[in-house]
Structure formats: C-alpha cells, structure tokens
Amino acid sequence: MREIIFIRSQYFAASSSLVTTADHEITYLSEIILTLGRSKTVETFLKTAAHNRHYTVIVAETAPSYDGREMAKSLSSAGISTFLVPDSSIFSLMSRVNKVILGAHVVLANGGMFAITGSLIAASAARVHSTPVVVCAGQFKLTPLWNLYHEYGAVDFGNPDDVLGYKEGDLVDKVDVVNPYYDYVNPELIDAYVTNDGDHPPSSIYRLLKETYDDEDNEL
C-alpha cells in the first residue's frame, strides 16, 4: 500500500512539474501543433499553455480507438482552436505543422518509446518535413527495458474486428489483420522528451535512468 501511495504522489507531482516546464519551453505564439490520442499529460499541458498564448491544435482521430475525438472535444471546450482530422491526412498536413506533441505509454532505455497506435505515422511524417517531435512524459514512465523482441512494437493487441469486420468474409480469409494498441517509435524520430526533470534528448534517457534507479532495480 505504501508503494502505491508513493507512485500516486509521483504521478501528481510529475504532472504539475512537467506542465510548468513544457509551458515555458515548448509552445510559442500562433503555432500549429499536431497531436493524437488522448494523453492526459498532453491534454493538461495544452490547456495550461493556452492560458498564456494562443495556438491551433490539429488532433488526429486515432483509429480504431478514436480517442482523438474526445481529445478534440475537450480542447475545443477549453477555448483552444482545434481541428479534428482523419489519420490519413497526417502526412499531407505536416508541412503546415510547427510541432508534434505526443504522449508516451512507456519510455525505453534506448530512447525509444511505446505510444498509442498512429504515433509512428506522425513521427515518421514529421521527420520527412523536419518538424520537431516532442514527447511529454513523467519520469515514472521510464523503464530500463529495451525493445528487442516485438515486431509490431507491443504485445498488446486489440480485436481485429475493429479494423476489418468479420462481415468482410472474402477479404478476411486472405489477409492477416493486426490491431496493436501501441506503436514502437524509434529514438531517431524523437527530438526531445519533456519530463518533470526538464527536457532531454533521447540519447540522455539511459543516463537519466541510471540517475533515477539503482542497478539492482533493473532486475525485477
């Protein structure tokens, strides 16, 4: 129980510190920002930063969960100029985007991360257009693990019917349908992580882990 209370306190402290750090260093006036899904950290950051500056947020729908719809509705209700777009338009819109801000499910020791499906598409499109990719994540999401074994990025998969319905019987029999919950995003596609301990390039994540965790904690 004591450990659970400690983790909860770390979560709330991280969210507060991270938002303060990101608010001063990440967003600028009249920027166009692209995000996807509904990361609570990203949502809180965008709402807080909007108190001091005006910008536009493009939110991808994030199929098949469509969490982006709830994100767009929440940001719009907070008075932020928000546009909801289909995932298929991410690449075509990227030339107009000043910054991509993503949340993370977990940040790995090599500087890569697991993030909601669609993050890899957004980060890859951003790299083509030289658009910076910033990830907002508390330090409690750092892990000493590496992504070495999973072809699709994560072992968590959703119902294939959400992607291609079983009513499409002729087609289903001819293809393998995969519905991963998370993408693995390579560190080369990420410009910076913004944590409650400041901002760090992906190459510094391993050092940050060494400072945060004892070596004995790496083997659970």
N, C-alpha and C positions, 0 to 999 in steps of 0.2 A: 504493500500500500504506500509505503514511504517513497518507493521508486516512482510510482505512478504520479504522486503529488509533485515530485521533483520534475518529471517530464512535463507535466501540465504547466508548472511555473516557467520552465524553459521555453515552452511554446508561446506563452503570452508575452514574456519578456522579449523573445526574439522578434515577434511580430511588431511590437512597438518600436524597437531599436532599428529594425530593418526599414520600416516605413520612413522613419526620420532620416536615415542615411540616404535612402533612394530618393526621397523628396528633394534633397538638396543637390544631388549629384547626377541624376539620371534624366529627368524631364526638363524640357525647355518650352518657352512660349511658342504657341502656334504649331507645334509638332503634330505629325500624323503617326500614331502608334498602332501597331498591329499586335493582337493577342488572340488566344483561342482557349477553349475550355472555360472552366470557372474556378481558377485557383483563388482561394480565399485571400492568400497573401497578395497576389497581384491585384485583386479587386479592391482590397483595403488600401493598397498603395496608390492606385489610380484615383480613388475617391479622395484620399488625403491630399495628394499632389494638386488636385483640381481646385483646392481652396486658394492656392497662390498663383495659379497660372491656367490659361485656357489652352486646350489642345483637343484634337479629334482622335477617337479610338475606333479602329476597324476591328470587329470581332468576327472570326470565322465560326461557322455553325458547329464545327467539330463533330461530324457524323462518325459513327452511328448513334452516339450518346446525345448529341445536340445540346450539350451543356452550354455552348456558346450563346444559345438563345436566351438562357436565363442570365448569363453574364451581361449581354447587351441590354436586357430589360432593366437590370439592376443599375448599370452605369447611366443609362438614359434617365432613370427616375431620380438619380443624384444630380441631374443637370449637366451631365457631360455629353458633348456632341458625339453620338455613337452611330455607327453603321454596321448592320449585320449582313454578312456576305456568305455565299456558299464556299466550301473548301476549295472547289475547283477554280476559284478566281484569285487564290492567294498569289500565284506567280505573276499573273497579269497586273495585279495591283501593287506589287512590291516596289516597282520603280517610283511610286509616289510616297512610299513609307519612309519615315526618317529613322524609325527604331522598332525592333521587335522585342516585346517583353513577354517572357514565358515563366510559368511556374514549373516546379520540379516535383516529381514523386520521390526520387532519391538521387543524391549526387554521389558518384562513384570516385574511387581513389585516383583514377587516371584523368579526372576532369570531365569525363562524360556524364551523362545523366539518363535516367528513365523519366519520361514525361508523357503526358496524355497523347494518345494517337493523333497524329497531324502535326506534332511538333517538329518531326524530322522534315516534313514537307516545307514547313515555314522556314526552318533554319537553312535548309538547302537553297530555297529560293532567295533568302536574304544574302547568302554567300555569293550567289551569281550577280546580285545587284549591289554588292558591297554595302549592305545595310547591317548595322551593328545588331547583334543579338545579346540581350541582357536577360539573365535568369535571376529571379527573386526567390530566395530560399533561406530559411533559418538554418543555423549550424546543426540543429538536431537532425537534419535530413542528410548529413554527411555520413558515409559508410566506408569502412576500409576495404570493402569488397570491390572486385573488378568484373567487368562484363566480358567473360571469356567463352561462354558455352552456349548462349542463346541466339539462335539465328535470327529470330524476329524481334529480339530486344527484351522480352519478358516472358515469364512462364504463365502469366495470367491471360487467359483468352475468354472472350465473350461468346455468346450464342451466334453461330454463323448465320442464322436466320435473320439477324438484324442487318446483315449486309446483303445477302441474297436469299430471298424467301424460298422455302421448300416448294411453293406452288410453281416455281420455275423449274419443274422437274427435269425437263430435257437438258437444260443448261447445267443444273446442279450435278448431274451424273458425269459431266465432262470436265469439271474443274474442282480444284481444292480451294475451299473458302476458308480464309483465316481472318479472325477478328481479334487482334491483340488489343489489350487495354492500354498498353504503353508502347512508345517508340524508344529505341535507344538512339540518343543524339551524340555523335562523336564530339570530343573536345575541340576539334579543329573548326567546328561550326559555331562555337560559342565564343563571344568576345569577353564577357565578364559575368561573374557571379556576384550578386549583391546580397550580403548576409548581414546579420546583426553585429558582425565584427568588421564591417566595411566591405569594400569591393575587392575582388580578387580575380586574376586571370585563371583559366582552367589549369595552367601549369603549376599554380600555387596551392591547389586543393590538397595534394599529398602532404605538403608541408603543414598546412592548416590542420590536417588530420593528426599529424604527429604531435602538434601542439595541444590538440584537444583531447586525444585519447592516449592512454598508456598502451604500450606494446602488448601487454597481457590481455587487453580488452579486444584485441583483433581476432582472437580465437574464442568463440562463444560455445 
